[in-house]
Amino acid sequence: MKDFQRLFDLLPYQLENHPLEDALASKVNGEWRTYSTQEAIEMVNKVSKALLRLGVKAGDKIALISNNRPEWNFLDLGIQQIGAVNVPVYPTISRSEYIYIFNDARITYCFVSSEELFGKVKDIYGDVPSLNNIYTFDEVEGADHWEDLLLPLEEGDLAVIAGHSDKVKPHDMATLIYTSGTTGEPKGVMLSHFNILSNLKSARSILPMFFAKRALSFLPLCHSFERMVTYTYMAFGISIYYATSIDTLKEELLEVAPNYFTTVPRLLEKVYERIMERGSNLTGFPKRLFFWSMDLGSRYKIGEPKSAWYRFQLWLARKVVFSKWKAALGGNVEYIVTGAAAMRPDLVTLFTAAGISIIEGYGLTETAPVLAANRLDERERMTGTVGLPVPGVEIRLAEDGEILAKGPNVMQGYYRKPKQTAAVMSEGGWFHTGDLGAWIEREIDGENVRFLKITGRKKELFKTSGGKYVSPQPIEAKFKAHSLIEQVMVIGDNRKFVSALIVPSFMALTNWCKERGVPADSHIEMIRHSKVLSHFEKEVTQLNEDIGKTEQVKAFVLLPEEWSVDSGELTPTMKVKRRVIMKRYAAEINSMYNG
C-alpha cells in the first residue's frame, strides 16, 4: 500500500508500515485494555459485517454518541468501509436538537456508549421515523448490546466487505458533522474522505511525530479537531490512549506518559491556576525561587535569540522548577496542540519557557478543520496569532477583514441546505469563515512571512447607539487574561456604552478574599462584598487603559456561577451562546443601563 486514499485505509496502512501492539487503548474496570493494529482491523471488519447484516446500504446515516473509546474508532471505520456515513453527535445537546439532527440526517441506527445516552435516544425514538434500533457499548438493561452484532469473521466475509469498500471513492462523503452553532438550528457539514485526508497530510508535513510514541486523547471525538488528529496518529503509527474522563486526567497523564496531546486553552489555564496556587502557598527560599522562575519565564521571547546569561538562568529554572510541570504531564510531552479558542499569550510564553511547546492552530468544522497553525520551529511561531496557513490551503482577507479560505479541505456543503451553502461559498471556491482577521508580518531567513491573527467574529460585531462598531472578542480576551476573571461577555448593541457580564475565577477570588479577611463561604457572598466590588472596579479601570475610549467597559456585573455546556450557556465546543446569556441575564444587563 503506497498511501491512503480513504479514512478506513489508515489502519491497514499502519499494519503495513508501523504495526503496534497498543494501537488503541482505554480503561476497562480500572485496567488498560489495548488493541493491536491487527485486532483493531478485525474489529472494524466485524462492524462492517454486522451493518451489512442489518441491511445498511451505502449512503445510510448511522449516529454515534459516545465518550472517547476504541469502540468509537471501530464503528467509525466500519461504517465508512461499506460506504455508509458516520454522524457523530454531542452527548450534551438538548432533546429538541437530537430530534432535529436525527430527522434531518434520517438516521437509521444509533450507537451510544452508556445507559444515560441510551435513555436520551430512547426518549426520542417515537419522534424519529427512520430510526430502526439503538445499540449500546456498555451493558444496559433493556438495550441491545453492540457485541451481539459482532459475529466471528468467516471465509468469504472479507471478500464481501472488500466488494463494498472498493466502491467507496475518496470524494464520497465520509461523515456528516452537525455544527453546534451559537445561533439558529444546527447545520450538517458534509466532509469527504478527501477533505479530511488532505488536512491530515498537511498536518503530517508540519508537525513531527514518530512511530511507537504515545498520545493521550480526551477532547471529544465528535469534534472535527480531535477526530482529524486521531486519524493523524493512526497514519504516524502513534498509540492512542483514551482518558476515562477529565476527572481522571491527572492520574492517566502519569500512567500513559504521552508524547503528544491536544487540548483547549481553558484546561491549560486551569493547570496554570493550580501551579500559581501551589507556588503562592510556598514559603521562604522555595517561594522566592518559584517566583524568580515565573518572572524569568515571562520574559522569554519565542523565536528570538537569548543571551548566554539568560540561557543559563533558564536551564537552572527548568531543572529546578519547570521540570515539575513536565513531570505532572507525564514527563515525555514534546508539544501540546491547542484549538477551539485563543490561548492567553502570556501562558503560551510561560509554558514554552518551561520547555513545553504550545502549538496554536485555527480552523472550522467546514474546513476539516485546520486552516492555519504555528510550527514547532520557534521562528515559525508567533504568540497571539494562529500561525501560518497550512500547506495546500490559501487564505485571504476580504475588504471587511473576513477570513476567506480555499483548499482541498473545504467541505462539500451543508447537508440539504443549498441556500446556506451558497451563502458561505463565493466564486472560485472561497469559503467565508465568518471570522475577522489581520496579517502580522515577520522576516524569516530574509523572507517576509505572514502570520494570521484572529481579531473577532463578524456576526458578533455590534454597534453602539452612538454609531461606533465594537468587536467584543479582543476585549473579552484581554479581560480573561486577568487572574481573577474566568469568563466574560461584552455587551453594547444599540446601547449608549459598552458593558460586561463577568464570571470571576472563584478559586483565585476565594484566595484573594481569605488573604484580606473577606467572607468566602459562598460565591454570592463574595461577589456582593464591597471590597470585592471595589477591587474589580479598579481592575476593570486598569484593563480599559489600552482599549479605545468607545470600546471601554463602562459598567459590569459579577455573576455567581460559571457558564457551562450543561447549563446551556456554552456550545459543546465551549463557545458562548450570546443570545441565551442575554436572555438569561436580562435583568442584570438592564440594571447596568438603567442604574
Secondary structure, DSSP 8 states (H G I E B T S, - for coil): ----SSGGGHHHHHHHHS--S-SEEEEETTEEEEE-HHHHHHHHHHHHHHHHHTT--TT-EEEEE--SSHHHHHHHHHHHTTT-EEEE--TTS-HHHHHHHHHHHTEEEEEESSHHHHHHHHHHGGG-TT--EEEESS--TTSEEGGGG-----TTHHHHHHHHHTT--TTSEEEEEE---SSSS--EEEEEHHHHHHHHHHHHHHS---TT-EEEE-S-TTSHHHHHHHHHHHHHT-EEEE-S-GGGHHHHHHHH--SEEEE-HHHHHHHHHHHHHHHHT--HHHHHHHHHHHHHHHT--TTS---HHHHHHHHHHIIIIIHHHHHHTTS---EEEE-SS---HHHHHHHHHTT-EEEEEEE-GGGSSEEEE--SSGGG--TTS-BEE-TT-EEEE-TT-EEEEESTTS-SEETT-HHHHHHHEETTTEEEEEEEEEEEEEEETTEEEEEEEEEEEGGG-EE-TTS-EE-HHHHHHHHHTSTTEEEEEEE-TTSSSEEEEEEE-HHHHHHHHHHTT---SSHHHHHHSHHHHHHHHHHHHHHGGGS-GGGSEEEEEE-SS---TTTTSB-TT--B-HHHHHHHTHHHHHHHHH-
